[in-house]
Amino acid sequence: MEPETEELFQKWLKLQIWKQRLSFLMWMFIILSFIASSWFGYNYVLPSVRKQIETTQSLLEQVSTVSENTKGQEDLLKDLFQNLPR
């Protein structure tokens, strides 16, 4: 092999090695970012979402209870208005 060709081949090999290293580092960064975001979501986001869901469920139960209580009062008012003299 001619010296110029061999030198070009060595440069090409070095570039390929650096390309592989950078690709490896990029994939490691992506994997570590995924793991970190999953951990963050599990430890910080999920508990607040659970709390909001519980609060919403509690409010919905209170609303249904209030509507059951007011149902009897509505019937009473309807009867009252129907029995008023005209």
CORWONOR-V526391 format. One line per field, one symbol per residue. ss: DSSP state (H for helix, E for strand, - for the rest). phi: phi as a letter, one per 40 degrees, with the letter a starting at -180 (. if undefined). A space follows every 50 residues. Layout:
ss: ???
phi: ???
This chain:
ss: --HHHHHHHHHHHHHHHHHHHHHHHHHHHHHHHHHHHHHHHHHHHHHHHH HHHHHHHHHHHHHHHHHHHHHHHHHHHHHHHHH---
phi: .ccccccccccccccccccccccccccccccccccccccccccbcccccd ccccccccccccccccccccdccccccccccccccb
